[in-house]
Amino acid sequence: QVQLVESGGGSVQAGGSLTLSCVASGSTFSGVYMGWFRQAPGKEREGVATISPDAMTAYYTASMKGRFTITRDIAKNTVFLRIDNLEPEDTATYYCATIARLAVMEGTWYPRPTDAGRWGQGTQVTVST
């Protein structure tokens, strides 16, 4: 079974950038869509981005287009999420997950947390002004 370990979170100032990493181990990673979600205190978990098994296609949720970039290094079993121009509203725990069900319409990802298969433990991002 796949095990996912996120890293790269931390405390940053608004306007900065951060790249999160998610390393997969324990099973084949190459044939699975991978995704990033986030959950802010008191809010529901929401999707950010997903990337295809061949790393060629990425989809974002409507509200996450623009400042977020998902990439994938197949050889290293690693998925990345870069966040640019960080805002205090980006403060959240960020989770990577395998995507068991992909819901895309007109180039936009419409995820539900139940679409995920395996979850990582999360990495905390805190953005201050």
C-alpha positions as CSV (number, residue, x, y, z in Angstrom):
1,Q,0.0,0.0,0.0
2,V,1.1,3.6,-0.6
3,Q,2.5,5.6,2.2
4,L,2.7,9.4,1.8
5,V,4.9,11.8,3.7
6,E,4.6,15.5,3.3
7,S,7.2,18.1,4.1
8,G,8.2,21.6,3.4
9,G,5.7,23.5,5.5
10,G,6.6,26.2,7.9
11,S,6.0,29.8,8.9
12,V,6.4,32.4,6.1
13,Q,5.5,36.0,5.5
14,A,2.8,37.1,3.2
15,G,4.1,37.5,-0.3
16,G,6.6,34.8,-0.1
17,S,6.7,31.4,-1.7
18,L,6.8,27.8,-0.5
19,T,7.2,24.4,-2.1
20,L,5.7,21.4,-0.4
21,S,6.8,17.9,-1.1
22,C,5.1,14.6,-0.8
23,V,7.1,11.4,-1.1
24,A,5.3,8.1,-1.8
25,S,6.6,4.8,-0.8
26,G,5.4,1.2,-0.2
27,S,3.7,0.5,-3.5
28,T,3.6,1.6,-7.1
29,F,3.1,5.3,-7.5
30,S,3.4,5.6,-11.2
31,G,-0.2,4.8,-12.3
32,V,-2.0,7.0,-9.8
33,Y,-3.3,10.5,-10.0
34,M,-2.0,12.5,-7.0
35,G,-3.5,15.5,-5.4
36,W,-3.1,18.2,-2.8
37,F,-5.8,19.3,-0.4
38,R,-5.7,21.8,2.5
39,Q,-7.7,22.3,5.7
40,A,-7.7,25.6,7.6
41,P,-8.8,25.7,11.2
42,G,-12.5,25.4,11.5
43,K,-13.0,24.8,7.8
44,E,-13.6,21.8,5.7
45,R,-10.9,20.1,3.7
46,E,-10.7,21.5,0.2
47,G,-8.9,20.4,-2.9
48,V,-6.1,22.4,-4.4
49,A,-4.6,20.5,-7.4
50,T,-4.1,17.1,-9.0
51,I,-1.6,15.8,-11.4
52,S,-1.8,12.9,-13.9
53,P,0.3,9.7,-13.5
54,D,2.6,10.8,-16.4
55,A,3.0,14.3,-14.9
56,M,1.8,15.9,-18.1
57,T,-1.6,17.1,-17.0
58,A,-2.5,19.2,-14.0
59,Y,-5.9,20.4,-12.8
60,Y,-6.7,23.0,-10.2
61,T,-9.9,23.8,-8.4
62,A,-11.3,27.1,-9.5
63,S,-10.2,29.1,-6.5
64,M,-6.7,27.8,-6.6
65,K,-5.8,28.7,-10.2
66,G,-3.0,31.2,-10.5
67,R,-0.8,31.0,-7.4
68,F,-0.5,27.2,-7.0
69,T,1.6,24.9,-9.2
70,I,1.6,21.1,-8.9
71,T,4.4,19.0,-10.4
72,R,5.6,15.5,-10.1
73,D,8.9,13.7,-10.3
74,I,8.0,10.2,-11.3
75,A,11.6,8.8,-10.8
76,K,11.6,10.1,-7.2
77,N,8.0,9.2,-6.4
78,T,7.5,12.8,-5.3
79,V,4.8,15.3,-5.9
80,F,5.3,19.0,-5.3
81,L,3.1,21.9,-4.6
82,R,4.5,25.4,-5.0
83,I,2.6,28.3,-3.6
84,D,3.5,31.8,-4.7
85,N,2.5,35.1,-3.3
86,L,1.4,33.5,-0.1
87,E,-1.6,35.1,1.7
88,P,-2.7,34.7,5.4
89,E,-5.7,32.9,4.0
90,D,-3.4,30.1,2.8
91,T,-2.7,29.2,6.4
92,A,-3.7,25.5,6.7
93,T,-2.5,22.0,7.0
94,Y,-1.7,20.7,3.5
95,Y,-2.3,17.1,2.7
96,C,-1.3,15.0,-0.3
97,A,-3.4,12.1,-1.4
98,T,-3.8,9.5,-4.0
99,I,-6.9,10.2,-6.1
100,A,-9.2,7.3,-6.5
101,R,-11.9,9.2,-8.4
102,L,-11.1,12.1,-10.7
103,A,-13.8,14.7,-11.3
104,V,-12.8,17.2,-14.0
105,M,-15.0,19.4,-16.1
106,E,-13.8,22.0,-18.6
107,G,-10.3,21.9,-17.2
108,T,-11.3,22.5,-13.6
109,W,-11.0,19.9,-10.8
110,Y,-14.0,19.3,-8.6
111,P,-12.7,17.2,-5.8
112,R,-14.3,15.8,-2.8
113,P,-12.3,14.4,0.1
114,T,-14.0,11.1,-0.5
115,D,-12.3,11.0,-3.9
116,A,-9.0,10.4,-2.2
117,G,-7.5,7.0,-1.5
118,R,-4.5,7.3,0.8
119,W,-3.7,10.4,2.8
120,G,-0.4,11.8,4.2
121,Q,-0.2,13.1,7.7
122,G,-0.1,16.7,6.5
123,T,2.3,19.6,6.7
124,Q,1.4,22.9,8.4
125,V,1.7,26.2,6.5
126,T,1.4,29.4,8.5
127,V,1.4,32.8,6.7
128,S,1.9,36.0,8.7
129,T,1.5,39.6,7.7
